[in-house]
């Protein structure tokens, strides 16, 4: 097979082409238009929230959400250490300081027990904690049944970073409905994509209105240009919203395809001692990415060795996120650690998981891994 097998490439087809062409021909090519309005309504419906605000990226959504719950200079925001840099970067944008917390090694999501110790301790020390962010790793929701009560008892807003989790659920509730506010990302490698784009969801109408105001340069509703706040050009274009609407119509099939791919990996590794799929017990995740966790003392090979073998044969993989507390840019930030995130970073390898993968590509990956295992 000559073409490189990618981790999670966009899954685009004729429906997307038709939606974008219709939007283009309508003349609504600027960051306003009917597809944006409909996309917001459709995402809010999927998330089970009262409303939504479309923006230019998941990072922009996080930034606005944090501003609207009071993140600012002199305040702290609790952030998972096992996450992409954008989660922590958005905190820094506001002037607040991130405090990193470790994960549950079984899921990669925020460790609720650790959070229940950390949050009250910070408050007892006199710190103002503006928010707690939970990230839904690989499309599996964090344990909100335990996290939400901790935040509520402390009187601290919860922000759900559901960038990876559209279509997932926890305890019968959809991703994007937890906490005071949640965000989604529609980056090119996400479950559905708008090329770049994001969404803020909430039941708090005033918060959503504030986010929308700040996302449109904070322009006051008067004929002349007047601004009482510093705003941002965080709007999503109508063309990209049209792309997202088409993707949303196909989302259930995309999730089913990713789940079938994960099931093939699970079957392949079932007889291999020392290998597990991260959070494989979650029945309600969208299977955005499938990550193997490898114990080299039991397998006699490492995650890095498997990744190198696949790379030599044109198959893209990725390690788990390098924890934020180990990033040079965040040196000196406070962190509550158990070693779980470090362990997943060292032992995790993410395999091609996208719904755009062909059957031949999946067979190629499976066959290549089978050859690797046989050689060891």
C-alpha angles and dihedrals in degrees: 000000000000104000117080114251107233129211100236116344124179115281102219129163146152095303092059091048091052094049094048093045091051090050091048092051091048090066093236097125099133126082092282134065148102096289090060091052092048093044090054091050093047094049091046089052092050091048094044094235133133093245150345140212121214117220140172098266145354088254091056088050091053092047093053093043091053093048091050094054093049107265107162145131112316095026133100131226121198110226131180111252090215101070143091117284093253092074093059095035092059089056091053091050089065094050092248121126122242119230110197125221129191131244141243103262091218095058110014089232127119113299103239093200092054091046091051089058098040102048098053090042092056090049093048088054089058100255122145107230108200097187149340116231120204119191123209098223118215089351097302115123119241118246096276092167086072102027099053095056090051091054094043093051090052094044091236123139117245119220116198112213096203092163090134100031112072107144095021126114144197125205091346095309123110124244111264094043099085126099128003091301138004136192138210131199126216097188117151095268097046126106090266123013141205089184087255123001147109144200137220117211129189146139088228105097094188092053092050091049090051091050091050091049094051092044091058097055090274090271113176117235096256133111094251124057108269128162127186094172136041104256137186137231093237099138124136118228121243090236092058091045088056089054089050093051091055091047091050091056088059099040099106091055090048091052091048091051093051090048092053090051091051090050090055090052090047091053092048094052099036093098093042111100114222099026127103136165113244111253092351090153092069108105094183103051121111093232090232092164131006115219125189118213110207128199103201092194088066101032100041087223134076136230089246092055091053091047092051092048092051093045091055087057097049099263119132120221134165135209119234116273114291101243116258093234088063095051114107092225091061098044110143097026116132117255138183105212139181098171093252096117092045089052094052091047091054097042105032130098123176117216130208104288109160125131089228091067112115123227089250091054093050090048089051092053092046092048093048092050089047089055090049092051093046091053089057 
